[in-house]
């Protein structure tokens, strides 16, 4: 007998509404999509189906772990863990200063707002500046480009209202993020196409999203700057720019036009292998497809957005900057008088205005690092430099690392260097509920209660709307869910945020918690001074995070069946009378990067004739899900995908084991045919593979892309993201012959 209880899956940013079947012992055993939810309409993925299993499977830690002198883990209580970790951190900081302690925030950090808020408050109180995140090895160009370009306070039109849409290096039908709304992306795209949306996809692979597109441009990897610059040039040439918007709100138009002038259709075809007619069609579909039913025959609602492919392939800054410029020259923003269909639910109230926030500094936000000339930038400290900052001796060396919601040994580029760094730490603390490659190197593992055991909200997904178009919710949607199960019998666990509260209290620190997850441009971020004598409840913490929200959180608690809120009207206001800010289309540093690209600098090497691009597998999220057998039935490992014609020319067959080599390293991999790839490309998924010092079986453990990546070559300015997609590689057979 199962009782179904309503909750949210919190594996990825989609946070799909689910119904969880709980057995008579109170254990979560099943999950299905909530068909009564008007936003998701029952959508959820295979990961969500197995979400309850992640609460009950044997790999889960049921209490904090401390490594003893014999090198083995022993169980301790949360309070013992808090006391000991606080004492050791205090000792290290007293001997070596605050810069000796670093924090790495993985992808899951941002999906748990209570964790993010209290961890950040603790770092603020302790003076810890060495903060690194998955953002600088994912899509750091977004923050860099926004600083160079400026921000539009009216926001972008939501996907469900748009007539034209462009995706660059992202496949949201599989990632469930980054270009199509999270809630049931397949159905939303189908409806959009049925009403006439023109979808344009730029991707070296004919992805699931590209198959639905009106136009798919399939360029060579790492050539997105040429394609985007060529589209912008064609828009200029065909006089499709929004002159009225540009006259009032943008500067640098002439500089941008001069910078893209060399990227004629013929040149783009030579660089990217994109036919000239496709380039022109993309420009016209995006900027001004004809629609006789609309005034002037033009459409103005739409957006272009880029994903990990465009950021990991070597040109993250200029790719994202050209995306912003493309949106701006076509006026793809809400302007004064436009209705805001989703002002927000649990995010802080703010005004939407038809005006710009001018560009702001890209870097210079603190003391420079000791390696490769990096300094704190708007995108955060470069994670690619973190291993070197741990390994390099001297003043400022990092001696303690706290990892929250991440798996560095699998995720960071250059796995061998990462291993050496993690092994050399004086103190290695990992917040993690399960055994991973990274916990095997930890001194302390602090496992938290898992989401079904805690109250939660949809705040983190809603707050993503500040990052990029189509992130967040199209509708005014918000949901609160209570804890629906208890931790397993015999567990001794607390929530992540409680560890940070306890560590702060033990260190004699006072905490100030700010609302939300990501700051919202142009809006104040409310804060709460935390009572350090009486620990707040989990519900009180959620109230702190939703302070001054559009809809009071208590209303969501009192009316759990209501998830859509249509009673709040919002309109984009006129610009402030004294506002003269303009969006910058001619940032010298960004256009210099485009000129560097145009000069012929690329990442090809003659000895490595193939290019390795990254791709997601549908049933895992980074390294989450790899230890669930039901999620690995289709892909036991992460195969090396290759075009069938390339396989035939190379004499390779499906399932054959090969050696994949770059200039930096090599891994064993299993070949699998995939005709969706460009010929000359191979594809592999990040975050797989085993411990580098162990004997790994690529058929079960998978292959670690990170061993092929150098953090010291081909890295981006500011973020330091190295070449993580479009990597020059070669394939050799088991006999050592080149394929």
Buried (B, 14 or more C-beta within 10 A) or exposed (E): EEEBBBBBBBBBBBBBBBBBBBBEEEBBBBBBBBEEBBBBBBBBBBBBBBBBBBBBBEEBBBBBBBBEEEEEBEEBEBEEBBBBBBEBBBEBBEEBEBBBBBBBBBBBBBBBBBBBBBBBBBBBBBEBBBBBBBBBBBBBBBBBBBBBBBBBBBBBBBBBBBBBBBBBBBBBBBBBBBBBBBBBBBBBBEEBBEEEBBBBBBBBBBBBBBEBBBBBBBBBBBBBBBBBBBBBBBBBBEEBBBEEBBEEBBBBBEBBBEBBEBBBBEBBBEBBBBBBEBBBBBBBBBBBBEBEEEEEEBBBBBBBBBBBBBBBBBBBBBBBBBBBBBBBBBBBBBBBEBEBBBBBBBBBBBBBBBBBBBBEEBBEEEEEBBBEEBBBBBBBBBBBBBBBBBBBEEEBBBBBBBBBBBBBBBBBBBBBBBBBBBEBBBBBBBBBBBBBBBBBBBBBBBBBBBBBBBBBBBBBBBBBBBBBBBBBBBBBBBBBBBBBBEBBEEBBBBBBBBBBBBBBBBBEBEBBBBBBBBBBBBBEEBBBEBEBEEBBEBBEBBBBBBBBBBBBBEBBBEEEEEBBBEEBEBBBBEBEEEBEBBBBBBBEBBBEBBEBBBEEEBBEEEEBBBBBBBBBBBBBBBBBBBBBEEBBEEBBBBBBBBBBEBBEEBEBEEEBBBBBBBBBBBBBBBBBBBEBBBEBBBBBBBBBBBBBEEEBBBBEBBBBBBBBBBBBEBBBBBBBBBBBBBBBBBBBBEEEEEB
